[in-house]
């Protein structure tokens, strides 16, 4: 009998530890922002918000930080977080909040992250030996 392994999740979004900073993440309403979500800094409030690809409102289109764990809010407002502001992250684990995945993380987004000290590493999750 051969086993078929469908999913081997070997780790978090963080590939190599970097620097973290205490910040505030602004929620527009109740919801959860997932680990791996790329964050931007609102130029008016100076608080973190989810990154918007192609965004032009108050700096929301400039990737400056990374969320490394899920954060939930019961309503609109600010939630204290510990954001990753430099280091290496796993590309397959990145999330653009509006997409809920990394399907729109392209070279321009990765270059923007690199400008602020966050480097993406493409990894394959192989937690067990695959002899098939």
Long-range contacts (C-beta under 8 A, 24 or more apart in sequence): 2-132, 5-128, 5-130, 8-125, 8-126, 8-127, 8-128, 9-125, 9-127, 10-125, 10-126, 10-127, 11-90, 11-125, 12-68, 12-69, 12-90, 12-93, 13-66, 13-68, 13-89, 13-90, 13-93, 13-94, 14-68, 14-84, 14-87, 14-88, 14-89, 14-90, 15-87, 15-88, 15-89, 15-90, 15-121, 15-123, 16-87, 16-88, 16-121, 17-87, 18-84, 18-85, 18-86, 18-87, 18-88, 18-117, 18-118, 19-84, 19-85, 19-86, 19-87, 19-117, 20-68, 20-82, 20-83, 20-84, 20-85, 21-65, 21-82, 21-83, 21-85, 22-80, 22-81, 22-82, 23-47, 23-48, 23-65, 23-80, 23-81, 23-82, 23-83, 24-48, 24-78, 24-79, 24-80, 24-81, 25-49, 25-67, 25-71, 25-78, 25-79, 25-80, 25-81, 25-83, 26-77, 26-78, 27-73, 27-75, 27-76, 27-77, 27-78, 27-79, 28-76, 29-73, 29-75, 29-76, 30-73, 30-74, 30-75, 30-76, 31-72, 31-73, 32-70, 32-71, 32-72, 32-73, 33-67, 33-70, 33-71, 33-72, 33-97, 34-67, 34-70, 34-95, 34-97, 34-100, 35-67, 35-68, 35-69, 35-70, 35-93, 35-95, 36-66, 36-67, 36-68, 36-89, 36-93, 36-94, 36-95, 36-102, 37-66, 37-67, 37-95, 37-96, 37-97, 38-63, 38-65, 38-66, 38-94, 38-95, 38-96, 38-97, 38-105, 38-109, 38-113, 39-63, 39-64, 39-65, 39-66, 39-67, 39-83, 40-64, 40-65, 41-65, 47-78, 48-81, 48-83, 50-96, 50-97, 50-98, 51-96, 51-97, 51-109, 52-96, 52-97, 52-98, 53-96, 53-98, 53-104, 53-109, 62-112, 62-116, 63-109, 63-112, 63-113, 63-116, 63-118, 64-116, 65-116, 65-118, 66-113, 66-118, 84-118, 85-116, 85-117, 85-118, 86-116, 86-117, 86-118, 87-117, 87-118, 87-119, 88-118, 88-119, 88-120, 88-121, 89-118, 89-119, 89-120, 89-121, 90-120, 90-121, 90-123, 91-120, 91-121, 91-122, 91-123, 92-122, 92-123, 92-125, 94-120
